[in-house]
Amino acid sequence: MIRNIVNLSIATMLTLSVVGKAALKEEVAVLTAPPHVPPPITRKHAAKLIVNLEVIEKKMPITDGVDYTFWTFGGTVPGSFIRIREGDQVEFHLKNHPSSKMPHNIDLHAVTGAGGGAASSFTLPGHESVFSFKALNPGLYVYHCATAPVGMHIANGMYGLILVEPEKGLPKVDREYYVMQGDFYTKSKFGKQGYQPFDMEKAIDERPTYVVFNGSTKSLTGDNALTASVGETVRLYVGNGGPNLVSSFHVIGEIFDKVYGEGASEFTTNIQTTLVPAGGSAVVEFKVDVPGSLVIVDHSIFRTFNKGSLGLIKVDGAENKEIYSGKIADNIYLPEGGAIQKVPEKEIVTKAKSPTDQIKLGKAIYVQNCAACHQNDGRGVPGAFPPLAKSDYLNADIKKAISAVKNGLTGKIKVNGEVYNGVMPALGLSDEDIANVLTYVYSSWGNKKQVVTPAIVKSVPKATGSTEGEH
């Protein structure tokens, strides 16, 4: 009798367990490539969620003219963005493409279990591993490969983000984007053309050749720049794959209204720069109040201007002079005790009436906007910023020079026999200012004394994206 009752109880429990599992509606997760994010989860219940993620080893550009063999989750660096809900029962399918040369696995920081799933997902080329886990903790988590040598797999781009939305969901925003930093180690120096293999010694010594967002120097610039409009709220899901460097994540021209530090559920407010550790994440939100180009950087700033960690958010919409006026004065300043020199009114130049006036006005514009990179004498910085002095690039084509100032310039160019590969943002100057500064540059440092007029500048079209560099 007792045995029958026990057997009946076990059978009842098994039946309830099966019914409980059957009650979970099955869905296939929508995965997206960076910088895109799957749509918010609107269901009010947990689900059985099928995640299909494929490992692909593929050659892709890390910058113009430089190819690198990336190991990827989903064919991109970072890997596909995964969005699930707290309480979901996730059935994870990791597939290693038959063309792969290496076995791979996955460690999801959102998983409670051996190796974050790594112990259950070691997958040979041409094979598929399946395991499941329950999403217990909401937050934004990193995932990465954990196959030995772990550092090499991560350094080749094997990382991404998985968002576990809280049961009640996240507050609604207008735009969501996926940005993840990584440091890369190649045999040759930054910008060296051709195929570049991985350099283990540099990786061990933590001397990256490239530090980039979303796998390349151009992933978030030019036509790939993120977009927003005045009045919108932007949410960035930010990760750092490492494998070595900590990111000082900052958006020039904005203050983060909210930062969910290290991907946590709680936020802090009014943050300028937030640290994102290797293998960590953050969610940042801000309302866009004025138009212009917001610049995404790692504020360890040489990484941005010399190793590639630069992105743009192009904001359109009406100006708000109360929030940001733009330049409204350019006054004479003398240190304390200096004699005040009155400039005769007839010598004050506010609008150019001659090439001489253009040169005077252009010099002031150059000192304010250009000298920090190209230097006061126009010599530039070797390997970083091209020279303007005796520049064959400028002197060969005036319209190309105008376009560089007007539209910005991204990618590699050759100046006086040396290749430069970087990003020059559009400066937002008027046609008259561009004419004046270029007239000053052309009149200086051995250039060809070309006079640039506002009419010539106006004839060069304003591009929708950055102008690409050419050989």
Protein Blocks (a to p, Z undefined) as FASTA:
>chain_A
ZZmmmmmmmmmmmmmmmmmmmmpccddddddddfbdcdddfbfbdcdddddddddddddd
fbghiacddddehhiacdddddddehiacdddddddfkbmbdcddddfkbgcehhhmmmm
cccehiacddddddfbgcddddddfbdcfklmmmnopacddddddfkopaddfbdcdddd
dddddfbdehiacjddddfklmmnopafbdceehiaklmgcjlpccddehiacdddddde
bjmbccddddehiacfbacehhiabdcehifbdcddehiacddddddfbgcddddddfbl
klmmmnopacddddeddddfklpnojabdcddddehiacddddfklpcfbdcbfklmmmm
mmmmmmmmmmmmnopnonopghiaccfehpfklmmomklmmmmmmnopedjddeehiacd
dddddehiafklmmmmmmmmmmgghiaoiacdfklmmmpccdfbdcdddZZ
